């Protein structure tokens, strides 16, 4: 008998974090037969595979192709009606899957549900960079799902009906980030078909240094540029808008150098780091001639070559 839900975890050099994630999934409140756990090793050079093997999971290995490709590989072998996504640096709460499934089964017409997203909070967010993410709500699915034009949910805590993922073609593997927003735009859930579930909690290990956070956000800036190039007819961006963005950034940086210790100061500093990193990443891609040409092409068909170990 097939499980109700399959959990897909992309993992790259995640040997230190993955056992904690898999232990939390092993302790889910659902019967073990109701869910399948899939780990996709994305060409790790550490002991990720060895860290995963003691657990009763499906393990896939692939060359390093990025998280979107790893998620697609998981979708390809998922046996559940639903597919849940989390990350190797996450710790799902015990009732995570139960609460997500309860939300999509709450109405008699549950066939109309496309998916659901839960609440993500920081795991041991003691460092300034990690605390900033919590204060700013960087992984706040409720806020992201309320966006008037481009709603989405972060892939560390989200559930989709597998048939909808397949119909949409899965994740676009060209993205380095923002693949979740692009996927949601193609799935296009109707109003009310994708609830936010605050009781479906996942703890996420945020970046604990400003340098690590900067690198992450620069990647997000690159992903945003890819998204805007892919959807350029709906997201126009001009040279004058770019110049204004840099001007606004100068003001943020000026405010960030003012010393302080309060949460308000941390928000100013974190926002300045985030904006500078994203601006640099965005500019490097959006105005690149080769990138503009490649993103004028349609999303390629996804052909996953995977094997069990």
C-alpha positions in Angstrom: 0.0 0.0 0.0 1.3 3.4 -0.9 1.9 6.0 1.8 -0.2 9.1 2.2 2.8 11.5 1.9 6.4 11.4 0.7 9.0 13.7 2.3 11.8 14.9 0.0 15.0 16.2 1.4 17.7 17.6 -0.9 21.1 17.2 0.8 24.5 18.6 -0.1 27.4 18.2 2.3 24.9 17.8 5.1 26.5 15.1 7.1 26.4 17.2 10.3 22.8 18.2 10.1 21.0 15.4 8.3 20.9 12.9 11.2 19.0 15.4 13.3 16.5 16.0 10.6 16.0 12.2 9.9 15.6 11.5 13.6 12.8 14.1 13.8 11.1 12.5 10.8 11.5 9.0 12.3 9.6 10.3 15.4 6.6 11.7 13.5 3.1 11.1 15.0 1.9 9.4 11.9 2.2 5.6 11.6 5.4 4.7 9.8 3.5 3.2 6.9 1.7 6.5 6.2 4.8 8.3 5.0 7.9 7.8 2.9 11.2 9.7 3.5 13.4 10.4 0.5 16.9 11.9 0.8 18.6 13.0 -2.5 22.3 13.4 -2.1 23.3 16.2 -4.6 26.9 15.1 -5.2 28.2 15.7 -1.7 31.9 15.4 -0.9 31.4 14.7 2.8 29.8 11.8 4.6 26.2 12.7 3.8 25.4 9.3 2.3 26.9 7.5 5.3 24.9 9.7 7.7 21.7 8.8 5.9 22.1 5.0 5.6 21.2 4.1 9.2 17.7 5.4 8.7 14.8 3.6 7.0 14.6 5.9 4.0 14.9 5.9 0.2 18.3 7.3 -0.7 19.2 8.7 -4.2 22.6 9.9 -5.4 23.1 12.3 -8.2 25.9 14.5 -9.5 25.8 18.0 -8.1 23.0 19.7 -10.0 21.4 21.9 -7.4 18.5 21.7 -5.0 15.7 22.0 -7.7 17.1 19.0 -9.6 17.4 17.1 -6.3 13.8 17.8 -5.4 12.7 16.7 -8.9 14.6 13.4 -8.4 12.6 12.9 -5.2 9.3 13.7 -6.8 10.1 11.1 -9.5 10.2 8.2 -7.0 7.6 9.6 -4.5 4.8 7.1 -3.9 2.6 9.4 -1.8 -0.5 11.3 -3.0 1.2 14.3 -1.3 4.8 15.4 -1.4 6.3 17.4 1.5 9.5 19.2 1.3 12.0 20.1 4.0 15.8 20.6 4.1 18.6 18.8 5.7 19.3 21.6 8.2 15.7 21.5 9.5 14.1 19.7 12.4 10.3 19.0 11.8 8.2 19.0 14.9 6.6 15.7 15.8 3.1 16.5 14.4 4.4 18.3 11.3 3.1 15.9 8.7 -0.1 15.1 10.7 -1.0 18.8 10.8 -0.3 19.4 7.1 -2.4 16.4 6.1 -5.1 17.5 8.5 -5.3 20.9 6.8 -5.7 19.5 3.3 -8.3 17.0 4.5 -10.4 19.5 6.4 -13.2 19.9 3.9 -15.4 17.4 2.1 -14.1 18.7 -1.2 -10.5 18.1 -0.2 -9.8 17.2 -3.8 -9.6 20.9 -4.4 -6.7 21.4 -2.1 -3.4 21.8 -3.9 -1.2 21.9 -0.8 -0.3 23.7 2.4 2.6 25.3 4.1 3.6 25.4 7.8 5.3 27.8 10.2 9.1 27.9 10.2 11.1 29.2 13.2 14.8 29.5 13.9 16.7 26.7 15.6 19.0 28.1 18.3 19.1 31.5 16.7 21.7 33.0 19.1 24.0 34.7 16.6 23.1 38.1 15.3 22.7 36.9 11.7 20.4 34.1 12.7 18.4 36.3 15.0 17.9 38.8 12.3 16.2 36.2 10.1 13.7 35.5 12.8 13.1 39.2 13.5 12.6 39.9 9.8 10.4 36.9 9.1 12.6 35.7 6.2 10.9 32.3 6.1 7.4 33.4 7.1 5.2 31.3 4.8 2.0 33.2 5.9 3.5 36.5 4.6 4.9 35.0 1.4 1.6 33.3 0.6 -0.2 36.6 1.0 1.7 38.3 -1.8 -0.9 39.7 -4.2 0.9 38.6 -7.4 3.6 36.0 -6.6 2.5 34.0 -3.6 4.7 31.0 -2.6 6.0 29.1 0.4 9.6 28.3 1.3 10.6 24.7 0.4 11.8 24.0 4.0 8.1 23.5 5.1 5.6 22.9 2.3 3.3 20.3 0.9 2.0 19.8 -2.6 -0.3 17.3 -4.2 2.0 15.1 -6.3 -0.2 15.2 -9.4 -0.1 19.0 -9.4 3.7 18.9 -9.3 3.9 16.6 -12.2 1.3 18.6 -14.2 3.4 21.7 -13.6 6.6 20.0 -14.8 8.3 20.0 -11.4 10.9 22.5 -10.4 12.8 24.5 -13.0 16.4 23.2 -12.6 18.0 26.3 -14.0 17.3 28.2 -10.9 19.9 28.8 -8.1 17.2 30.2 -5.9 13.5 31.4 -6.3 12.6 28.0 -7.8 9.9 27.8 -5.2 8.2 31.0 -6.3 8.5 29.9 -9.9 6.9 26.5 -9.2 4.0 28.1 -7.3 3.4 30.4 -10.2 3.1 27.4 -12.5 1.0 25.3 -10.1 -1.3 28.3 -9.6 -3.5 27.2 -6.7 -7.0 28.7 -6.7 -8.0 30.9 -3.8 -8.4 28.9 -0.6 -6.7 25.8 -2.0 -3.3 26.3 -0.3 -3.8 27.1 3.5 -1.1 28.2 5.9 -0.9 25.8 8.9 0.7 27.4 11.9 0.7 24.2 13.9 2.9 22.5 11.3 6.1 23.7 12.7 9.6 23.2 11.3 12.8 24.5 13.1 15.4 25.8 10.6 19.1 26.3 11.3 19.7 29.8 9.9 23.1 31.0 8.9 25.0 31.9 12.0 27.5 34.4 10.6 27.1 37.5 8.5 29.5 36.1 5.9 27.5 33.0 5.5 24.3 35.0 5.4 25.8 37.4 2.8 26.7 34.5 0.5 23.2 33.0 0.9 21.5 36.3 0.1 23.8 37.0 -2.9 22.5 33.6 -4.3 18.9 34.8 -3.6 19.7 37.9 -5.6 20.8 35.8 -8.5 17.7 33.7 -8.2 15.5 36.8 -8.2 17.1 38.0 -11.4 16.5 34.6 -13.0 12.9 34.7 -11.9 12.4 38.2 -13.3 14.1 37.2 -16.6 11.9 34.1 -16.8 8.8 36.2 -16.2 10.0 39.4 -17.8 6.7 40.2 -19.4 5.2 40.5 -15.9 8.2 41.8 -14.0 9.7 44.7 -16.1 12.8 46.2 -14.7 14.6 49.2 -16.2 18.0 50.8 -15.9 16.5 53.8 -14.0 14.9 51.4 -11.5 18.3 49.7 -11.0 19.9 53.1 -10.3 17.2 54.0 -7.9 17.7 50.6 -6.1 21.4 51.4 -5.6 20.5 54.9 -4.3 18.1 53.4 -1.8 20.8 50.9 -0.8 23.2 53.7 -0.1 20.7 55.1 2.5 20.3 51.7 4.1 24.1 51.3 4.4 24.5 54.7 6.0 21.9 53.9 8.6 23.5 50.5 9.3 26.9 51.9 10.4 25.2 53.7 13.3 26.2 51.7 16.4 23.6 50.0 18.5 22.4 46.8 20.3 18.6 46.9 20.1 16.4 44.8 17.9 15.7 47.9 15.7 19.4 48.3 15.1 19.8 44.6 14.3 17.0 44.9 11.8 18.6 47.9 10.1 22.0 46.2 9.9 20.6 42.9 8.7 18.5 44.6 6.1 21.5 46.5 4.8 23.5 43.2 4.5 20.6 41.5 2.8 20.0 44.3 0.4 23.7 44.7 -0.6 24.1 41.0 -1.1 21.0 40.6 -3.2 21.7 43.7 -5.2 25.2 42.4 -6.2 23.8 39.0 -7.1 20.9 40.5 -9.0 23.0 42.8 -11.0 25.5 40.1 -11.9 22.7 38.0 -13.6 20.0 40.4 -14.7 22.2 42.5 -16.9 24.3 39.7 -18.2 23.8 39.1 -22.0 24.2 35.3 -21.8 21.8 35.0 -18.9 19.2 37.1 -20.6 19.5 34.9 -23.7 19.3 31.6 -21.8 16.2 32.7 -19.8 14.4 33.7 -23.0 14.2 29.9 -23.7 11.3 27.9 -22.2 11.8 25.6 -19.2 13.5 22.5 -20.4 11.8 19.1 -20.0 13.0 17.4 -16.8 14.7 14.1 -17.3 16.0 12.7 -14.0 18.6 10.0 -14.0 18.7 8.5 -10.4 19.7 5.4 -8.7 19.2 3.9 -5.3 22.1 3.1 -3.0 
